[in-house]
Amino acid sequence: MKQKNELLSKNQQVVFELIEKANEPLKAYSILSNVQKKGIKAPLQVYRALNKLMEIGKIHKIESKNAFVACTNNSCKISKASAFYICETCEDISEVNDSKLTKYLSSFKGNNDMKVNKYNLEFFGLCKNCRVR
């Protein structure tokens, strides 16, 4: 189960609340500019909060956008494993919640028998709304 918000530091709580309320992925410097009035002044403070929030599975990084989103999957158990659908037209992003994919990837070894410890998958295509247009 996810760590409760009251166990977060002040900076982690401020950063998490901003990301959770956002309608789109947020970049670190955008986060910094939005939290300066709440006492977070340095990029290092933001990056420390982001790293901890990712470590405990409260947020995920969208690598292709170098931006962060709140975890929407209540059953997320692994903070080092994430997958997203990204619409190429409207840029809507949604977290993949597929137990078959998670089970497959947790046992995936690849051609060189490597045990995968971490993955971040991004699937690109057209969402239902953009396919209809």
C-alpha positions in Angstrom: 0.0 0.0 0.0 1.2 3.5 -0.7 2.9 5.6 2.0 0.4 8.1 3.6 0.8 11.8 2.8 1.3 12.7 6.4 4.6 10.8 6.4 6.0 13.1 3.7 8.3 16.0 4.5 7.0 19.5 4.0 8.8 19.9 0.7 7.6 16.4 -0.5 4.0 17.3 0.4 4.1 20.6 -1.4 5.6 19.1 -4.5 3.3 16.1 -4.5 0.1 18.2 -4.1 1.2 20.4 -7.0 1.8 17.3 -9.3 -1.4 15.6 -8.1 -3.5 18.7 -9.0 -1.9 19.3 -12.4 -3.7 18.5 -15.6 -0.5 17.6 -17.4 3.0 16.3 -16.6 5.2 18.9 -14.9 8.8 19.6 -15.4 11.1 20.2 -12.4 11.7 23.9 -13.1 8.0 24.5 -13.6 7.4 22.9 -10.3 10.1 25.1 -8.7 8.5 28.3 -10.1 5.1 27.2 -8.6 6.4 26.3 -5.2 8.8 29.2 -4.4 6.1 31.1 -2.5 5.8 28.0 -0.2 9.5 28.2 0.8 11.1 25.9 -1.7 13.7 28.1 -3.3 16.4 25.8 -4.8 16.3 23.3 -7.6 18.0 20.8 -5.3 15.1 20.9 -2.9 12.7 20.1 -5.8 14.9 17.2 -7.1 15.2 15.7 -3.6 11.5 15.8 -3.2 10.9 14.3 -6.7 13.4 11.5 -6.1 11.8 10.5 -2.8 8.3 10.7 -4.2 9.4 8.4 -7.1 11.1 6.1 -4.7 8.0 5.5 -2.7 5.8 5.2 -5.8 3.7 8.4 -5.3 4.8 9.9 -8.7 6.3 8.6 -12.0 8.6 10.3 -14.5 7.5 10.4 -18.1 11.0 10.0 -19.6 10.1 11.3 -23.1 8.8 14.5 -21.7 11.3 14.8 -18.8 8.3 15.5 -16.6 6.4 14.1 -13.6 2.9 12.8 -13.0 1.1 11.5 -9.9 0.6 7.8 -9.7 -3.1 7.0 -10.5 -2.8 3.2 -9.9 -3.7 2.3 -6.3 -2.3 -1.1 -6.8 1.2 0.1 -7.8 3.5 -2.0 -5.8 6.8 -1.3 -7.5 8.1 2.2 -7.8 10.7 1.1 -10.3 8.2 -0.2 -12.8 5.8 2.0 -14.8 4.1 2.1 -18.2 2.1 4.8 -19.9 -0.1 5.3 -22.9 0.7 8.7 -24.6 -1.6 10.1 -27.3 0.4 11.5 -30.1 -2.3 14.1 -31.0 -3.7 15.5 -27.7 -0.7 14.3 -25.6 -3.1 12.8 -23.0 -1.2 10.5 -20.7 -2.6 7.6 -18.7 -0.9 5.0 -16.6 -1.1 1.4 -17.8 -2.8 -0.9 -15.2 -2.4 -4.3 -16.7 -1.6 -7.2 -14.4 -0.6 -9.5 -17.4 2.0 -7.0 -18.5 3.3 -6.5 -15.0 3.6 -10.3 -14.5 5.3 -10.8 -17.8 7.9 -8.0 -17.2 8.6 -9.1 -13.7 9.8 -12.4 -15.0 11.4 -11.1 -18.3 15.1 -12.0 -18.7 15.9 -10.9 -22.2 18.3 -12.5 -24.6 21.3 -12.2 -22.3 19.5 -13.7 -19.3 19.4 -10.3 -17.5 16.9 -10.0 -14.7 15.1 -6.7 -15.1 15.0 -4.6 -11.9 13.5 -1.4 -13.4 11.5 -0.4 -16.4 9.7 2.7 -17.7 7.6 1.9 -20.8 5.8 4.5 -22.9 3.3 3.4 -25.6 2.5 6.0 -28.2 -0.6 6.0 -30.4 -4.0 7.7 -30.7 -6.5 7.8 -27.8 -10.1 6.9 -28.3 -11.1 10.6 -28.7 -8.5 11.4 -31.3 -9.2 8.3 -33.3 -12.9 9.4 -33.6 -12.0 13.0 -34.8 
